[in-house]
């Protein structure tokens, strides 16, 4: 009797973990309208790809920079002189 209860509890836990894991996978996947959107690597704000500058640094990593961040980087550079 106890074994049956434990087995049922175990199955429920396995199902819960599967459901949570599945939800996490869905969350990671991009929605169709987000395919052309990326986050700025500096401020993490999401923009349309057309509004971002894309740079590959190293072999794999792609970085995106928004106009606001590029502007502030530029200002930082100018203020050094
Ligand atoms: Zn930015």
PDB file of the backbone (N, CA, C, O) and the ligand in Angstrom, with CONECT records:
HET     ZN  A 101       1
ATOM      1  N   UNK A   1       0.844  -1.211   0.000  1.00  0.00           N
ATOM      2  CA  UNK A   1       0.000   0.000   0.000  1.00  0.00           C
ATOM      3  C   UNK A   1       0.875   1.256   0.000  1.00  0.00           C
ATOM      4  O   UNK A   1       0.670   2.163  -0.807  1.00  0.00           O
ATOM      5  N   UNK A   2       1.858   1.300   0.918  1.00  0.00           N
ATOM      6  CA  UNK A   2       2.762   2.454   1.005  1.00  0.00           C
ATOM      7  C   UNK A   2       3.562   2.608  -0.285  1.00  0.00           C
ATOM      8  O   UNK A   2       3.806   3.717  -0.759  1.00  0.00           O
ATOM      9  N   UNK A   3       3.961   1.463  -0.838  1.00  0.00           N
ATOM     10  CA  UNK A   3       4.767   1.494  -2.074  1.00  0.00           C
ATOM     11  C   UNK A   3       3.959   2.136  -3.201  1.00  0.00           C
ATOM     12  O   UNK A   3       4.486   2.929  -3.982  1.00  0.00           O
ATOM     13  N   UNK A   4       2.674   1.784  -3.275  1.00  0.00           N
ATOM     14  CA  UNK A   4       1.805   2.329  -4.321  1.00  0.00           C
ATOM     15  C   UNK A   4       1.712   3.850  -4.189  1.00  0.00           C
ATOM     16  O   UNK A   4       1.829   4.576  -5.177  1.00  0.00           O
ATOM     17  N   UNK A   5       1.499   4.326  -2.951  1.00  0.00           N
ATOM     18  CA  UNK A   5       1.392   5.772  -2.705  1.00  0.00           C
ATOM     19  C   UNK A   5       2.690   6.462  -3.110  1.00  0.00           C
ATOM     20  O   UNK A   5       2.670   7.501  -3.769  1.00  0.00           O
ATOM     21  N   UNK A   6       3.818   5.876  -2.709  1.00  0.00           N
ATOM     22  CA  UNK A   6       5.124   6.442  -3.060  1.00  0.00           C
ATOM     23  C   UNK A   6       5.319   6.472  -4.572  1.00  0.00           C
ATOM     24  O   UNK A   6       5.847   7.442  -5.117  1.00  0.00           O
ATOM     25  N   UNK A   7       4.892   5.408  -5.245  1.00  0.00           N
ATOM     26  CA  UNK A   7       5.014   5.336  -6.699  1.00  0.00           C
ATOM     27  C   UNK A   7       4.195   6.437  -7.360  1.00  0.00           C
ATOM     28  O   UNK A   7       4.643   7.080  -8.310  1.00  0.00           O
ATOM     29  N   UNK A   8       2.979   6.645  -6.837  1.00  0.00           N
ATOM     30  CA  UNK A   8       2.103   7.686  -7.395  1.00  0.00           C
ATOM     31  C   UNK A   8       2.734   9.063  -7.190  1.00  0.00           C
ATOM     32  O   UNK A   8       2.770   9.881  -8.110  1.00  0.00           O
ATOM     33  N   UNK A   9       3.234   9.313  -5.968  1.00  0.00           N
ATOM     34  CA  UNK A   9       3.893  10.601  -5.678  1.00  0.00           C
ATOM     35  C   UNK A   9       5.083  10.809  -6.608  1.00  0.00           C
ATOM     36  O   UNK A   9       5.303  11.904  -7.126  1.00  0.00           O
ATOM     37  N   UNK A  10       5.854   9.724  -6.812  1.00  0.00           N
ATOM     38  CA  UNK A  10       7.028   9.804  -7.693  1.00  0.00           C
ATOM     39  C   UNK A  10       6.608  10.178  -9.115  1.00  0.00           C
ATOM     40  O   UNK A  10       7.224  11.030  -9.757  1.00  0.00           O
ATOM     41  N   UNK A  11       5.540   9.519  -9.596  1.00  0.00           N
ATOM     42  CA  UNK A  11       5.058   9.798 -10.961  1.00  0.00           C
ATOM     43  C   UNK A  11       4.603  11.255 -11.072  1.00  0.00           C
ATOM     44  O   UNK A  11       4.880  11.927 -12.065  1.00  0.00           O
ATOM     45  N   UNK A  12       3.892  11.739 -10.028  1.00  0.00           N
ATOM     46  CA  UNK A  12       3.425  13.136 -10.049  1.00  0.00           C
ATOM     47  C   UNK A  12       4.620  14.089 -10.113  1.00  0.00           C
ATOM     48  O   UNK A  12       4.602  15.061 -10.869  1.00  0.00           O
ATOM     49  N   UNK A  13       5.665  13.806  -9.311  1.00  0.00           N
ATOM     50  CA  UNK A  13       6.862  14.663  -9.313  1.00  0.00           C
ATOM     51  C   UNK A  13       7.511  14.662 -10.691  1.00  0.00           C
ATOM     52  O   UNK A  13       7.901  15.710 -11.206  1.00  0.00           O
ATOM     53  N   UNK A  14       7.625  13.465 -11.288  1.00  0.00           N
ATOM     54  CA  UNK A  14       8.234  13.358 -12.629  1.00  0.00           C
ATOM     55  C   UNK A  14       7.429  14.175 -13.636  1.00  0.00           C
ATOM     56  O   UNK A  14       8.000  14.887 -14.462  1.00  0.00           O
ATOM     57  N   UNK A  15       6.087  14.068 -13.564  1.00  0.00           N
ATOM     58  CA  UNK A  15       5.219  14.814 -14.479  1.00  0.00           C
ATOM     59  C   UNK A  15       5.391  16.317 -14.283  1.00  0.00           C
ATOM     60  O   UNK A  15       5.451  17.070 -15.255  1.00  0.00           O
ATOM     61  N   UNK A  16       5.472  16.753 -13.024  1.00  0.00           N
ATOM     62  CA  UNK A  16       5.637  18.179 -12.724  1.00  0.00           C
ATOM     63  C   UNK A  16       6.953  18.702 -13.288  1.00  0.00           C
ATOM     64  O   UNK A  16       6.998  19.764 -13.907  1.00  0.00           O
ATOM     65  N   UNK A  17       8.029  17.935 -13.063  1.00  0.00           N
ATOM     66  CA  UNK A  17       9.351  18.349 -13.563  1.00  0.00           C
ATOM     67  C   UNK A  17       9.326  18.430 -15.083  1.00  0.00           C
ATOM     68  O   UNK A  17       9.873  19.363 -15.669  1.00  0.00           O
ATOM     69  N   UNK A  18       8.689  17.449 -15.720  1.00  0.00           N
ATOM     70  CA  UNK A  18       8.584  17.446 -17.187  1.00  0.00           C
ATOM     71  C   UNK A  18       7.834  18.682 -17.665  1.00  0.00           C
ATOM     72  O   UNK A  18       8.249  19.341 -18.617  1.00  0.00           O
ATOM     73  N   UNK A  19       6.715  18.993 -16.990  1.00  0.00           N
ATOM     74  CA  UNK A  19       5.895  20.142 -17.384  1.00  0.00           C
ATOM     75  C   UNK A  19       6.685  21.435 -17.239  1.00  0.00           C
ATOM     76  O   UNK A  19       6.646  22.290 -18.123  1.00  0.00           O
ATOM     77  N   UNK A  20       7.410  21.583 -16.118  1.00  0.00           N
ATOM     78  CA  UNK A  20       8.202  22.798 -15.887  1.00  0.00           C
ATOM     79  C   UNK A  20       9.315  22.902 -16.924  1.00  0.00           C
ATOM     80  O   UNK A  20       9.574  23.980 -17.458  1.00  0.00           O
ATOM     81  N   UNK A  21       9.977  21.768 -17.208  1.00  0.00           N
ATOM     82  CA  UNK A  21      11.048  21.749 -18.197  1.00  0.00           C
ATOM     83  C   UNK A  21      10.533  22.123 -19.570  1.00  0.00           C
ATOM     84  O   UNK A  21      11.182  22.867 -20.305  1.00  0.00           O
ATOM     85  N   UNK A  22       9.363  21.606 -19.914  1.00  0.00           N
ATOM     86  CA  UNK A  22       8.734  21.876 -21.201  1.00  0.00           C
ATOM     87  C   UNK A  22       8.419  23.362 -21.331  1.00  0.00           C
ATOM     88  O   UNK A  22       8.654  23.964 -22.379  1.00  0.00           O
ATOM     89  N   UNK A  23       7.884  23.950 -20.261  1.00  0.00           N
ATOM     90  CA  UNK A  23       7.560  25.385 -20.263  1.00  0.00           C
ATOM     91  C   UNK A  23       8.823  26.212 -20.475  1.00  0.00           C
ATOM     92  O   UNK A  23       8.806  27.203 -21.205  1.00  0.00           O
ATOM     93  N   UNK A  24       9.925  25.800 -19.833  1.00  0.00           N
ATOM     94  CA  UNK A  24      11.188  26.522 -19.962  1.00  0.00           C
ATOM     95  C   UNK A  24      11.654  26.503 -21.407  1.00  0.00           C
ATOM     96  O   UNK A  24      12.164  27.504 -21.909  1.00  0.00           O
ATOM     97  N   UNK A  25      11.480  25.360 -22.084  1.00  0.00           N
ATOM     98  CA  UNK A  25      11.885  25.233 -23.488  1.00  0.00           C
ATOM     99  C   UNK A  25      11.047  26.164 -24.345  1.00  0.00           C
ATOM    100  O   UNK A  25      11.571  26.838 -25.232  1.00  0.00           O
ATOM    101  N   UNK A  26       9.742  26.203 -24.084  1.00  0.00           N
ATOM    102  CA  UNK A  26       8.835  27.072 -24.851  1.00  0.00           C
ATOM    103  C   UNK A  26       9.233  28.533 -24.658  1.00  0.00           C
ATOM    104  O   UNK A  26       9.249  29.308 -25.614  1.00  0.00           O
ATOM    105  N   UNK A  27       9.553  28.905 -23.422  1.00  0.00           N
ATOM    106  CA  UNK A  27       9.946  30.288 -23.122  1.00  0.00           C
ATOM    107  C   UNK A  27      11.191  30.683 -23.891  1.00  0.00           C
ATOM    108  O   UNK A  27      11.310  31.816 -24.357  1.00  0.00           O
ATOM    109  N   UNK A  28      12.144  29.722 -24.025  1.00  0.00           N
ATOM    110  CA  UNK A  28      13.401  30.032 -24.714  1.00  0.00           C
ATOM    111  C   UNK A  28      13.192  30.235 -26.200  1.00  0.00           C
ATOM    112  O   UNK A  28      13.879  31.042 -26.826  1.00  0.00           O
ATOM    113  N   UNK A  29      12.235  29.498 -26.770  1.00  0.00           N
ATOM    114  CA  UNK A  29      11.961  29.612 -28.194  1.00  0.00           C
ATOM    115  C   UNK A  29      11.404  30.987 -28.512  1.00  0.00           C
ATOM    116  O   UNK A  29      10.654  31.566 -27.727  1.00  0.00           O
ATOM    117  N   UNK A  30      11.777  31.498 -29.667  1.00  0.00           N
ATOM    118  CA  UNK A  30      11.330  32.836 -30.023  1.00  0.00           C
ATOM    119  C   UNK A  30       9.971  32.786 -30.696  1.00  0.00           C
ATOM    120  O   UNK A  30       9.688  31.890 -31.492  1.00  0.00           O
ATOM    121  N   UNK A  31       9.141  33.754 -30.368  1.00  0.00           N
ATOM    122  CA  UNK A  31       7.852  33.884 -31.033  1.00  0.00           C
ATOM    123  C   UNK A  31       8.098  34.376 -32.462  1.00  0.00           C
ATOM    124  O   UNK A  31       9.084  35.071 -32.708  1.00  0.00           O
ATOM    125  N   UNK A  32       7.225  34.029 -33.400  1.00  0.00           N
ATOM    126  CA  UNK A  32       7.444  34.428 -34.805  1.00  0.00           C
ATOM    127  C   UNK A  32       7.715  35.919 -34.973  1.00  0.00           C
ATOM    128  O   UNK A  32       8.557  36.302 -35.785  1.00  0.00           O
ATOM    129  N   UNK A  33       7.014  36.769 -34.216  1.00  0.00           N
ATOM    130  CA  UNK A  33       7.210  38.215 -34.372  1.00  0.00           C
ATOM    131  C   UNK A  33       8.524  38.685 -33.760  1.00  0.00           C
ATOM    132  O   UNK A  33       8.937  39.824 -33.980  1.00  0.00           O
ATOM    133  N   UNK A  34       9.187  37.815 -32.993  1.00  0.00           N
ATOM    134  CA  UNK A  34      10.452  38.202 -32.371  1.00  0.00           C
ATOM    135  C   UNK A  34      11.659  37.752 -33.183  1.00  0.00           C
ATOM    136  O   UNK A  34      12.798  38.026 -32.804  1.00  0.00           O
ATOM    137  N   UNK A  35      11.421  37.055 -34.309  1.00  0.00           N
ATOM    138  CA  UNK A  35      12.527  36.502 -35.093  1.00  0.00           C
ATOM    139  C   UNK A  35      13.432  37.614 -35.603  1.00  0.00           C
ATOM    140  O   UNK A  35      14.652  37.455 -35.640  1.00  0.00           O
ATOM    141  N   UNK A  36      12.841  38.739 -35.995  1.00  0.00           N
ATOM    142  CA  UNK A  36      13.638  39.847 -36.513  1.00  0.00           C
ATOM    143  C   UNK A  36      14.034  40.826 -35.437  1.00  0.00           C
ATOM    144  O   UNK A  36      14.432  41.953 -35.732  1.00  0.00           O
ATOM    145  N   UNK A  37      13.929  40.403 -34.184  1.00  0.00           N
ATOM    146  CA  UNK A  37      14.292  41.290 -33.086  1.00  0.00           C
ATOM    147  C   UNK A  37      15.463  40.709 -32.312  1.00  0.00           C
ATOM    148  O   UNK A  37      15.590  39.495 -32.148  1.00  0.00           O
ATOM    149  N   UNK A  38      16.298  41.596 -31.849  1.00  0.00           N
ATOM    150  CA  UNK A  38      17.424  41.180 -31.024  1.00  0.00           C
ATOM    151  C   UNK A  38      17.594  42.178 -29.901  1.00  0.00           C
ATOM    152  O   UNK A  38      17.141  43.319 -29.992  1.00  0.00           O
ATOM    153  N   UNK A  39      18.254  41.737 -28.838  1.00  0.00           N
ATOM    154  CA  UNK A  39      18.539  42.639 -27.734  1.00  0.00           C
ATOM    155  C   UNK A  39      19.895  43.281 -27.944  1.00  0.00           C
ATOM    156  O   UNK A  39      20.849  42.632 -28.374  1.00  0.00           O
ATOM    157  N   UNK A  40      19.968  44.576 -27.631  1.00  0.00           N
ATOM    158  CA  UNK A  40      21.239  45.274 -27.653  1.00  0.00           C
ATOM    159  C   UNK A  40      22.152  44.621 -26.621  1.00  0.00           C
ATOM    160  O   UNK A  40      21.732  44.367 -25.493  1.00  0.00           O
ATOM    161  N   UNK A  41      23.400  44.349 -27.002  1.00  0.00           N
ATOM    162  CA  UNK A  41      24.333  43.664 -26.098  1.00  0.00           C
ATOM    163  C   UNK A  41      24.723  44.529 -24.912  1.00  0.00           C
ATOM    164  O   UNK A  41      25.214  44.011 -23.908  1.00  0.00           O
ATOM    165  N   UNK A  42      24.516  45.828 -25.006  1.00  0.00           N
ATOM    166  CA  UNK A  42      24.907  46.720 -23.914  1.00  0.00           C
ATOM    167  C   UNK A  42      23.728  47.009 -22.982  1.00  0.00           C
ATOM    168  O   UNK A  42      23.812  46.752 -21.781  1.00  0.00           O
ATOM    169  N   UNK A  43      22.623  47.544 -23.530  1.00  0.00           N
ATOM    170  CA  UNK A  43      21.516  47.958 -22.664  1.00  0.00           C
ATOM    171  C   UNK A  43      20.416  46.889 -22.551  1.00  0.00           C
ATOM    172  O   UNK A  43      19.494  47.036 -21.748  1.00  0.00           O
ATOM    173  N   UNK A  44      20.507  45.836 -23.336  1.00  0.00           N
ATOM    174  CA  UNK A  44      19.564  44.715 -23.283  1.00  0.00           C
ATOM    175  C   UNK A  44      18.142  45.072 -23.710  1.00  0.00           C
ATOM    176  O   UNK A  44      17.210  44.297 -23.496  1.00  0.00           O
ATOM    177  N   UNK A  45      17.981  46.252 -24.314  1.00  0.00           N
ATOM    178  CA  UNK A  45      16.663  46.631 -24.823  1.00  0.00           C
ATOM    179  C   UNK A  45      16.450  45.938 -26.166  1.00  0.00           C
ATOM    180  O   UNK A  45      17.364  45.843 -26.985  1.00  0.00           O
ATOM    181  N   UNK A  46      15.215  45.451 -26.377  1.00  0.00           N
ATOM    182  CA  UNK A  46      14.938  44.743 -27.620  1.00  0.00           C
ATOM    183  C   UNK A  46      14.593  45.715 -28.747  1.00  0.00           C
ATOM    184  O   UNK A  46      13.761  46.608 -28.585  1.00  0.00           O
ATOM    185  N   UNK A  47      15.240  45.523 -29.874  1.00  0.00           N
ATOM    186  CA  UNK A  47      15.004  46.355 -31.053  1.00  0.00           C
ATOM    187  C   UNK A  47      14.795  45.464 -32.263  1.00  0.00           C
ATOM    188  O   UNK A  47      15.130  44.280 -32.250  1.00  0.00           O
ATOM    189  N   UNK A  48      14.229  46.061 -33.321  1.00  0.00           N
ATOM    190  CA  UNK A  48      14.185  45.373 -34.598  1.00  0.00           C
ATOM    191  C   UNK A  48      15.607  45.338 -35.141  1.00  0.00           C
ATOM    192  O   UNK A  48      16.381  46.275 -34.944  1.00  0.00           O
ATOM    193  N   UNK A  49      15.945  44.247 -35.826  1.00  0.00           N
ATOM    194  CA  UNK A  49      17.318  44.081 -36.324  1.00  0.00           C
ATOM    195  C   UNK A  49      17.770  45.245 -37.197  1.00  0.00           C
ATOM    196  O   UNK A  49      18.955  45.577 -37.239  1.00  0.00           O
ATOM    197  N   UNK A  50      16.805  45.869 -37.904  1.00  0.00           N
ATOM    198  CA  UNK A  50      17.150  46.988 -38.783  1.00  0.00           C
ATOM    199  C   UNK A  50      17.670  48.182 -37.992  1.00  0.00           C
ATOM    200  O   UNK A  50      18.351  49.044 -38.548  1.00  0.00           O
ATOM    201  N   UNK A  51      17.356  48.241 -36.707  1.00  0.00           N
ATOM    202  CA  UNK A  51      17.786  49.372 -35.879  1.00  0.00           C
ATOM    203  C   UNK A  51      19.074  49.072 -35.123  1.00  0.00           C
ATOM    204  O   UNK A  51      19.540  49.887 -34.326  1.00  0.00           O
ATOM    205  N   UNK A  52      19.640  47.911 -35.375  1.00  0.00           N
ATOM    206  CA  UNK A  52      20.831  47.514 -34.639  1.00  0.00           C
ATOM    207  C   UNK A  52      22.018  47.304 -35.570  1.00  0.00           C
ATOM    208  O   UNK A  52      21.859  46.900 -36.721  1.00  0.00           O
ATOM    209  N   UNK A  53      23.201  47.584 -35.055  1.00  0.00           N
ATOM    210  CA  UNK A  53      24.435  47.261 -35.767  1.00  0.00           C
ATOM    211  C   UNK A  53      24.868  45.888 -35.264  1.00  0.00           C
ATOM    212  O   UNK A  53      24.882  45.624 -34.061  1.00  0.00           O
ATOM    213  N   UNK A  54      25.220  45.024 -36.210  1.00  0.00           N
ATOM    214  CA  UNK A  54      25.558  43.652 -35.857  1.00  0.00           C
ATOM    215  C   UNK A  54      27.057  43.443 -36.056  1.00  0.00           C
ATOM    216  O   UNK A  54      27.597  43.769 -37.113  1.00  0.00           O
ATOM    217  N   UNK A  55      27.725  42.903 -35.045  1.00  0.00           N
ATOM    218  CA  UNK A  55      29.148  42.630 -35.177  1.00  0.00           C
ATOM    219  C   UNK A  55      29.443  41.241 -34.634  1.00  0.00           C
ATOM    220  O   UNK A  55      28.994  40.866 -33.551  1.00  0.00           O
ATOM    221  N   UNK A  56      30.210  40.485 -35.417  1.00  0.00           N
ATOM    222  CA  UNK A  56      30.636  39.183 -34.921  1.00  0.00           C
ATOM    223  C   UNK A  56      31.994  39.353 -34.270  1.00  0.00           C
ATOM    224  O   UNK A  56      32.940  39.830 -34.897  1.00  0.00           O
ATOM    225  N   UNK A  57      32.083  38.965 -33.021  1.00  0.00           N
ATOM    226  CA  UNK A  57      33.338  39.099 -32.292  1.00  0.00           C
ATOM    227  C   UNK A  57      33.786  37.698 -31.909  1.00  0.00           C
ATOM    228  O   UNK A  57      33.075  36.980 -31.206  1.00  0.00           O
ATOM    229  N   UNK A  58      34.959  37.314 -32.372  1.00  0.00           N
ATOM    230  CA  UNK A  58      35.383  35.935 -32.186  1.00  0.00           C
ATOM    231  C   UNK A  58      34.718  35.062 -33.233  1.00  0.00           C
ATOM    232  O   UNK A  58      34.235  35.566 -34.247  1.00  0.00           O
ATOM    233  N   UNK A  59      34.687  33.769 -33.000  1.00  0.00           N
ATOM    234  CA  UNK A  59      34.169  32.846 -34.005  1.00  0.00           C
ATOM    235  C   UNK A  59      32.660  32.677 -33.957  1.00  0.00           C
ATOM    236  O   UNK A  59      32.026  32.443 -34.985  1.00  0.00           O
ATOM    237  N   UNK A  60      32.087  32.795 -32.772  1.00  0.00           N
ATOM    238  CA  UNK A  60      30.675  32.446 -32.643  1.00  0.00           C
ATOM    239  C   UNK A  60      29.786  33.599 -32.225  1.00  0.00           C
ATOM    240  O   UNK A  60      28.672  33.745 -32.728  1.00  0.00           O
ATOM    241  N   UNK A  61      30.271  34.408 -31.316  1.00  0.00           N
ATOM    242  CA  UNK A  61      29.390  35.357 -30.644  1.00  0.00           C
ATOM    243  C   UNK A  61      29.021  36.515 -31.558  1.00  0.00           C
ATOM    244  O   UNK A  61      29.883  37.148 -32.166  1.00  0.00           O
ATOM    245  N   UNK A  62      27.714  36.780 -31.642  1.00  0.00           N
ATOM    246  CA  UNK A  62      27.220  37.938 -32.378  1.00  0.00           C
ATOM    247  C   UNK A  62      26.788  38.989 -31.366  1.00  0.00           C
ATOM    248  O   UNK A  62      26.082  38.687 -30.405  1.00  0.00           O
ATOM    249  N   UNK A  63      27.212  40.207 -31.590  1.00  0.00           N
ATOM    250  CA  UNK A  63      26.805  41.299 -30.712  1.00  0.00           C
ATOM    251  C   UNK A  63      25.964  42.283 -31.496  1.00  0.00           C
ATOM    252  O   UNK A  63      26.204  42.522 -32.679  1.00  0.00           O
ATOM    253  N   UNK A  64      24.975  42.850 -30.824  1.00  0.00           N
ATOM    254  CA  UNK A  64      24.117  43.851 -31.440  1.00  0.00           C
ATOM    255  C   UNK A  64      24.221  45.132 -30.619  1.00  0.00           C
ATOM    256  O   UNK A  64      24.222  45.098 -29.388  1.00  0.00           O
ATOM    257  N   UNK A  65      24.309  46.263 -31.321  1.00  0.00           N
ATOM    258  CA  UNK A  65      24.413  47.547 -30.623  1.00  0.00           C
ATOM    259  C   UNK A  65      23.345  48.490 -31.143  1.00  0.00           C
ATOM    260  O   UNK A  65      23.166  48.636 -32.352  1.00  0.00           O
ATOM    261  N   UNK A  66      22.632  49.133 -30.219  1.00  0.00           N
ATOM    262  CA  UNK A  66      21.577  50.060 -30.621  1.00  0.00           C
ATOM    263  C   UNK A  66      22.156  51.470 -30.793  1.00  0.00           C
ATOM    264  O   UNK A  66      23.256  51.766 -30.326  1.00  0.00           O
ATOM    265  N   UNK A  67      21.397  52.322 -31.465  1.00  0.00           N
ATOM    266  CA  UNK A  67      21.843  53.679 -31.735  1.00  0.00           C
ATOM    267  C   UNK A  67      22.157  54.461 -30.467  1.00  0.00           C
ATOM    268  O   UNK A  67      23.125  55.221 -30.420  1.00  0.00           O
ATOM    269  N   UNK A  68      21.332  54.269 -29.440  1.00  0.00           N
ATOM    270  CA  UNK A  68      21.533  54.993 -28.181  1.00  0.00           C
ATOM    271  C   UNK A  68      22.883  54.641 -27.565  1.00  0.00           C
ATOM    272  O   UNK A  68      23.621  55.518 -27.117  1.00  0.00           O
ATOM    273  N   UNK A  69      23.193  53.356 -27.548  1.00  0.00           N
ATOM    274  CA  UNK A  69      24.461  52.917 -26.949  1.00  0.00           C
ATOM    275  C   UNK A  69      25.646  53.357 -27.796  1.00  0.00           C
ATOM    276  O   UNK A  69      26.677  53.769 -27.263  1.00  0.00           O
ATOM    277  N   UNK A  70      25.501  53.269 -29.120  1.00  0.00           N
ATOM    278  CA  UNK A  70      26.583  53.715 -29.999  1.00  0.00           C
ATOM    279  C   UNK A  70      26.829  55.204 -29.767  1.00  0.00           C
ATOM    280  O   UNK A  70      27.975  55.649 -29.704  1.00  0.00           O
ATOM    281  N   UNK A  71      25.726  55.982 -29.639  1.00  0.00           N
ATOM    282  CA  UNK A  71      25.832  57.408 -29.365  1.00  0.00           C
ATOM    283  C   UNK A  71      26.557  57.679 -28.066  1.00  0.00           C
ATOM    284  O   UNK A  71      27.415  58.560 -28.006  1.00  0.00           O
ATOM    285  N   UNK A  72      26.222  56.932 -27.021  1.00  0.00           N
ATOM    286  CA  UNK A  72      26.863  57.192 -25.732  1.00  0.00           C
ATOM    287  C   UNK A  72      28.321  56.752 -25.745  1.00  0.00           C
ATOM    288  O   UNK A  72      29.160  57.347 -25.070  1.00  0.00           O
ATOM    289  N   UNK A  73      28.623  55.693 -26.526  1.00  0.00           N
ATOM    290  CA  UNK A  73      30.024  55.283 -26.670  1.00  0.00           C
ATOM    291  C   UNK A  73      30.815  56.372 -27.396  1.00  0.00           C
ATOM    292  O   UNK A  73      31.952  56.688 -27.046  1.00  0.00           O
ATOM    293  N   UNK A  74      30.171  56.928 -28.415  1.00  0.00           N
ATOM    294  CA  UNK A  74      30.808  57.992 -29.186  1.00  0.00           C
ATOM    295  C   UNK A  74      31.069  59.215 -28.303  1.00  0.00           C
ATOM    296  O   UNK A  74      32.146  59.808 -28.340  1.00  0.00           O
ATOM    297  N   UNK A  75      30.056  59.577 -27.508  1.00  0.00           N
ATOM    298  CA  UNK A  75      30.207  60.702 -26.596  1.00  0.00           C
ATOM    299  C   UNK A  75      31.338  60.469 -25.600  1.00  0.00           C
ATOM    300  O   UNK A  75      32.098  61.378 -25.267  1.00  0.00           O
ATOM    301  N   UNK A  76      31.427  59.230 -25.138  1.00  0.00           N
ATOM    302  CA  UNK A  76      32.470  58.876 -24.174  1.00  0.00           C
ATOM    303  C   UNK A  76      33.839  59.076 -24.810  1.00  0.00           C
ATOM    304  O   UNK A  76      34.765  59.588 -24.181  1.00  0.00           O
ATOM    305  N   UNK A  77      33.949  58.659 -26.077  1.00  0.00           N
ATOM    306  CA  UNK A  77      35.216  58.802 -26.798  1.00  0.00           C
ATOM    307  C   UNK A  77      35.571  60.273 -26.981  1.00  0.00           C
ATOM    308  O   UNK A  77      36.711  60.682 -26.762  1.00  0.00           O
ATOM    309  N   UNK A  78      34.559  61.072 -27.393  1.00  0.00           N
ATOM    310  CA  UNK A  78      34.800  62.498 -27.634  1.00  0.00           C
ATOM    311  C   UNK A  78      35.237  63.194 -26.348  1.00  0.00           C
ATOM    312  O   UNK A  78      36.131  64.040 -26.367  1.00  0.00           O
ATOM    313  N   UNK A  79      34.595  62.830 -25.220  1.00  0.00           N
ATOM    314  CA  UNK A  79      34.865  63.522 -23.964  1.00  0.00           C
ATOM    315  C   UNK A  79      36.267  63.235 -23.424  1.00  0.00           C
ATOM    316  O   UNK A  79      36.722  63.880 -22.480  1.00  0.00           O
ATOM    317  N   UNK A  80      36.942  62.259 -24.034  1.00  0.00           N
ATOM    318  CA  UNK A  80      38.325  61.957 -23.600  1.00  0.00           C
ATOM    319  C   UNK A  80      39.304  62.991 -24.141  1.00  0.00           C
ATOM    320  O   UNK A  80      40.395  63.172 -23.601  1.00  0.00           O
ATOM    321  N   UNK A  81      38.893  63.676 -25.230  1.00  0.00           N
ATOM    322  CA  UNK A  81      39.820  64.608 -25.864  1.00  0.00           C
ATOM    323  C   UNK A  81      39.711  66.001 -25.276  1.00  0.00           C
ATOM    324  O   UNK A  81      40.427  66.908 -25.701  1.00  0.00           O
TER     325      UNK A  81
HETATM  326 ZN    ZN A 101      21.729  49.650 -26.375  1.00  0.00          ZN
END
